[in-house]
Amino acid sequence: MSETAMPPVVSPAEWEQARAELLAAEKAATRTLDRIAAQRRRLPMVRFDEYTFTSPEGPVTLRELFGDHRQLALYQFMNAGPDAFCPGCTYFTKNVANLSGLARNDIAWATVSDMPIDQMAGYWKEMGWQHIPFASSAGTTFSADCGAGGGFLLNVFLRDGDTVYRTYSTGQRGVDRLLFSTTVSDLAAYGRQEDWEDSPEGWPQEPTYG
């Protein structure tokens, strides 16, 4: 018999009732998120200066990261120092997929970091991230100007011709909610199994950051 605590076993009717109560809460949360998304679409924007990064092919500007798209989602990968890589940013980047789906909505995706380009290129090759465009922001003020500092951040930009504007940015839990694996884990009985979660006594939990 398993030593790990488990949800109580109930009749089908009791389960349907409990599920219906949760569904009402989920629908209310969905409507709230819809209202927030509508508010997000009404945010003003701020003009951003041009920056020149270093890509594996050479210099690339912030504008050029858009390609032919009008919008750009740009993830700032934390620089953890020589021969070190942020585990949270690594976990996030492992979840980046279906860039063609973004492209259909006229959104390009790229990652920048204050890591040197050679360090980034080696890590991208090791992790098999060839589908994710990347460039080094080392030597620029881009990270500081975005407010990322030494951390991570997701920025969204819109261009009007060659003029670039920032329309949105988010970090911390705002980035966390985008992840496929954590979102699906939130639907499972044991959740993410991290020690910050409000779970019943006996649920498996580990320290969030190891």
Long-range contacts (C-beta under 8 A, 24 or more apart in sequence): 4-202, 4-203, 4-204, 5-200, 5-201, 5-202, 5-203, 6-189, 7-189, 7-200, 40-168, 43-167, 43-168, 45-158, 45-165, 45-166, 45-167, 46-165, 46-166, 47-163, 47-164, 47-165, 48-145, 48-157, 48-164, 48-165, 48-166, 49-145, 50-164, 51-137, 51-140, 51-141, 51-142, 52-140, 53-112, 53-135, 53-136, 53-137, 53-140, 53-142, 54-117, 54-135, 54-136, 54-138, 54-139, 55-117, 55-133, 55-134, 55-135, 55-136, 56-117, 56-121, 56-134, 60-135, 62-142, 62-157, 62-164, 63-159, 63-162, 63-164, 65-108, 65-110, 65-133, 65-135, 66-108, 66-157, 66-159, 66-164, 67-108, 69-103, 69-106, 69-107, 69-108, 70-106, 70-158, 70-159, 71-105, 71-106, 71-107, 71-108, 71-156, 71-157, 71-158, 71-159, 71-167, 72-107, 72-108, 72-109, 72-110, 72-156, 72-157, 72-158, 72-159, 73-102, 73-107, 73-108, 73-109, 73-110, 73-154, 73-155, 73-156, 74-109, 74-110, 74-111, 74-112, 74-154, 74-155, 74-156, 74-157, 75-109, 75-110, 75-111, 75-112, 75-152, 75-153, 75-154, 75-155, 76-111, 76-112, 76-113, 76-137, 76-142, 76-143, 76-146, 76-148, 76-151, 76-152, 76-153, 76-154, 76-155, 77-111, 77-112, 77-113, 77-115, 77-120, 77-134, 77-152, 78-113, 78-150, 78-151, 78-152, 79-113, 79-114, 79-115, 79-138, 79-150, 82-119, 83-119, 85-123, 86-152, 87-209, 87-210, 88-152, 88-209, 89-152, 90-127, 91-179, 91-181, 92-152, 92-175, 92-178, 92-179, 93-127, 93-129, 93-132, 94-127, 94-181, 95-178, 95-179, 95-180, 95-181, 96-129, 96-132, 97-180, 99-131, 99-132, 108-133, 109-133, 110-134, 110-135, 111-135, 112-136, 112-137, 112-142, 112-143, 113-137, 113-138, 114-138, 114-143, 114-150, 154-178
